[in-house]
Amino acid sequence: MSQHQDGLDTQDIRETARKVADKQIAPNAAKRDQDHTFPWDAMKALAEVGLLQVGISTAYGGMGGSRREFTLIAQEVAKACASTALVYVTNSMVAKAIEADGNETTKRKWLPLLLAGKSLGALAVHEPDSGCIMAAISTRARKDGDTYVINGSKFLVTSAGEADVYLVIARPDPLTAPQQMHILLVEKDIPGLAFGRVEDKMGLTSTSSRQLFFNDCRVPHDHLIGQEGEGHKVLGAAVAGWGIFGAAGLAVGIAQSATERSVRYAKERKIGGEPIALQQAIQLMIADMVIQTDAASALLDAGAAHADANPGKAAFHAFKAKLFSSEAAIAVTDKAIQVHGGHGYCKDYIVERLYRDARGLTLHFKTSELLRLEIAEAILKM
Ligand SMILES: Cc1cc2nc3c(=O)[nH]c(=O)nc-3n(C[C@H](O)[C@H](O)[C@H](O)COP(=O)(O)OP(=O)(O)OC[C@H]3O[C@@H](n4cnc5c(N)ncnc54)[C@H](O)[C@@H]3O)c2cc1C
């Protein structure tokens, strides 16, 4: 694949992602899901064809590229393995934050590693007691000379324990407003950082979700990402402006896979000598699945294109796309199991995994409830 910023061919990127996903990521997906094995092999395969570079400028070893291209990669990878897609999206989001707001030394050190698949990034925002509310974050980064001292914990962090670099949001003191948090880059081996057990999740089982514990963890001052007290801005650009589009792509990929598999199964599965596709009940479900999947894909495509043209409005489009596509993925995978009957409830059929993976999508990054509130607030302010 060509590595230049302007000449990216969207179709080439999608095709490359599809081929890698089919040949190198899909074959081990069921085993990774069953064994909860982290998808290092899949990330390596994506790195080898340059897909980890999409979205980052050539100045730092990237190949440029738009949100639309990023979401297409997330879709193709999710069709093969949603866990890999989530790890990919998270890593890309961390790289975007470092590129946008890291200092030059941080960018030169970490971006080439993150884009080559030699290191991995994770984002640590949520806490056991903060839930999805930023104002409730209690992890503290107290300034002490030229270091920050971090104490607290984070919850359900994707790629935890596997990632080499963590972007951690913390408040300078207990009274700090949510808009005045810091984002600090924390390296995995730093003294005072410990990891909890791998959480035994319902789906997305190979993403290594763990708790992080910070105990007097000292981070140099120049590991600040963005300005002091401007963590929410860094998160706004990297999560709402980029990562959430990837999460929506992940949902669309799952819905597409479930729909394609159900159409195929309905034609192949014969009861009393006749394919179940002849049953109107099955036809009605297939029609609904196709419409929901296409609608999710169209909303995401349009939203990503709007955001590429007007990055200031990116979050609004990302929230709409993620909300709709994640709920569509749950509805579509639910119907996929129904179309497959009892077979679909067994692990031999991939729709069973798709259903479990889809269920996590209305929870991570921002829950559906928070997305609805943010969308309504943006509209009613207009
Ligand atoms: C697959 C997966 C991957 C994740 N990866 C990461 C990661 O990489 N990094 C990270 O930091 N976190 C990660 N998380 C954590 C995730 O962001 C949180 O689970 C999520 O923000 C919800 O927080 P909570 O689970 O504590 O739910 P709670 O905040 O306890 O919410 C419980 C319910 O109450 C609703 N609710 C809460 N407050 C409000 C409100 N004010 N208005 C309306 N409804 C409300 C919620 O929407 C939800 O339905 C991940 C989670 C999952 C499932």
The ligand as an SDF file (V2000), in Angstrom:
LIG
                    3D

 53 58  0  0  0  0  0  0  0  0999 V2000
  -16.2580   -3.7070   26.0790 C   0  0  0  0  0  0  0  0  0  0  0  0
  -15.8950   -2.5520   26.9510 C   0  0  0  0  0  0  0  0  0  0  0  0
  -14.6890   -1.8830   26.7430 C   0  0  0  0  0  0  0  0  0  0  0  0
  -14.3220   -0.8100   27.5690 C   0  0  0  0  0  0  0  0  0  0  0  0
  -13.1070   -0.2040   27.3650 N   0  0  0  0  0  0  0  0  0  0  0  0
  -12.7470    0.8300   28.1790 C   0  0  0  0  0  0  0  0  0  0  0  0
  -11.4620    1.4620   28.0150 C   0  0  0  0  0  0  0  0  0  0  0  0
  -10.6650    1.1150   27.1310 O   0  0  0  0  0  0  0  0  0  0  0  0
  -11.1390    2.4900   28.8600 N   0  0  0  0  0  0  0  0  0  0  0  0
  -11.9830    2.9020   29.8390 C   0  0  0  0  0  0  0  0  0  0  0  0
  -11.6380    3.8370   30.5570 O   0  0  0  0  0  0  0  0  0  0  0  0
  -13.1890    2.2980   30.0340 N   0  0  0  0  0  0  0  0  0  0  0  0
  -13.5890    1.2710   29.2390 C   0  0  0  0  0  0  0  0  0  0  0  0
  -14.7980    0.6550   29.4350 N   0  0  0  0  0  0  0  0  0  0  0  0
  -15.6390    1.0980   30.5480 C   0  0  0  0  0  0  0  0  0  0  0  0
  -16.8720    1.8430   30.0420 C   0  0  0  0  0  0  0  0  0  0  0  0
  -16.5280    3.0380   29.4550 O   0  0  0  0  0  0  0  0  0  0  0  0
  -17.8690    1.9560   31.1830 C   0  0  0  0  0  0  0  0  0  0  0  0
  -18.3310    0.6440   31.4570 O   0  0  0  0  0  0  0  0  0  0  0  0
  -19.0440    2.8530   30.8230 C   0  0  0  0  0  0  0  0  0  0  0  0
  -18.6390    4.1860   30.7290 O   0  0  0  0  0  0  0  0  0  0  0  0
  -20.1640    2.7620   31.8060 C   0  0  0  0  0  0  0  0  0  0  0  0
  -19.7040    2.9120   33.1220 O   0  0  0  0  0  0  0  0  0  0  0  0
  -20.1840    1.8590   34.2090 P   0  0  0  0  0  0  0  0  0  0  0  0
  -19.9590    0.5270   33.6250 O   0  0  0  0  0  0  0  0  0  0  0  0
  -19.5640    2.1710   35.4970 O   0  0  0  0  0  0  0  0  0  0  0  0
  -21.7510    2.0910   34.2640 O   0  0  0  0  0  0  0  0  0  0  0  0
  -22.5090    3.1380   35.1990 P   0  0  0  0  0  0  0  0  0  0  0  0
  -21.9250    4.4970   35.0190 O   0  0  0  0  0  0  0  0  0  0  0  0
  -22.6450    2.5730   36.5510 O   0  0  0  0  0  0  0  0  0  0  0  0
  -23.9530    3.1620   34.4950 O   0  0  0  0  0  0  0  0  0  0  0  0
  -24.9820    2.1880   34.7580 C   0  0  0  0  0  0  0  0  0  0  0  0
  -26.2050    2.5940   33.9550 C   0  0  0  0  0  0  0  0  0  0  0  0
  -26.6690    3.8850   34.3870 O   0  0  0  0  0  0  0  0  0  0  0  0
  -26.7440    4.7680   33.2810 C   0  0  0  0  0  0  0  0  0  0  0  0
  -26.3800    6.1140   33.7380 N   0  0  0  0  0  0  0  0  0  0  0  0
  -25.3660    6.4360   34.5750 C   0  0  0  0  0  0  0  0  0  0  0  0
  -25.3390    7.7710   34.7550 N   0  0  0  0  0  0  0  0  0  0  0  0
  -26.3210    8.2670   33.9960 C   0  0  0  0  0  0  0  0  0  0  0  0
  -26.8060    9.5950   33.7560 C   0  0  0  0  0  0  0  0  0  0  0  0
  -26.2610   10.6810   34.3290 N   0  0  0  0  0  0  0  0  0  0  0  0
  -27.8490    9.7480   32.9220 N   0  0  0  0  0  0  0  0  0  0  0  0
  -28.4370    8.6560   32.3450 C   0  0  0  0  0  0  0  0  0  0  0  0
  -28.0290    7.4090   32.5360 N   0  0  0  0  0  0  0  0  0  0  0  0
  -26.9890    7.2130   33.3530 C   0  0  0  0  0  0  0  0  0  0  0  0
  -25.7300    4.2130   32.2820 C   0  0  0  0  0  0  0  0  0  0  0  0
  -25.9770    4.6720   30.9510 O   0  0  0  0  0  0  0  0  0  0  0  0
  -25.9280    2.7370   32.4700 C   0  0  0  0  0  0  0  0  0  0  0  0
  -27.0540    2.3200   31.7350 O   0  0  0  0  0  0  0  0  0  0  0  0
  -15.1920   -0.3980   28.6100 C   0  0  0  0  0  0  0  0  0  0  0  0
  -16.4100   -1.0490   28.7950 C   0  0  0  0  0  0  0  0  0  0  0  0
  -16.7680   -2.1200   27.9850 C   0  0  0  0  0  0  0  0  0  0  0  0
  -18.0880   -2.7870   28.2160 C   0  0  0  0  0  0  0  0  0  0  0  0
  1  2  1  0
  2  3  1  0
  2 52  2  0
  3  4  2  0
  4  5  1  0
  4 50  1  0
  5  6  2  0
  6  7  1  0
  6 13  1  0
  7  8  2  0
  7  9  1  0
  9 10  1  0
 10 11  2  0
 10 12  1  0
 12 13  2  0
 13 14  1  0
 14 15  1  0
 14 50  1  0
 15 16  1  0
 16 17  1  0
 16 18  1  0
 18 19  1  0
 18 20  1  0
 20 21  1  0
 20 22  1  0
 22 23  1  0
 23 24  1  0
 24 25  2  0
 24 26  1  0
 24 27  1  0
 27 28  1  0
 28 29  2  0
 28 30  1  0
 28 31  1  0
 31 32  1  0
 32 33  1  0
 33 34  1  0
 33 48  1  0
 34 35  1  0
 35 36  1  0
 35 46  1  0
 36 37  1  0
 36 45  1  0
 37 38  2  0
 38 39  1  0
 39 40  1  0
 39 45  2  0
 40 41  1  0
 40 42  2  0
 42 43  1  0
 43 44  2  0
 44 45  1  0
 46 47  1  0
 46 48  1  0
 48 49  1  0
 50 51  2  0
 51 52  1  0
 52 53  1  0
M  END
$$$$
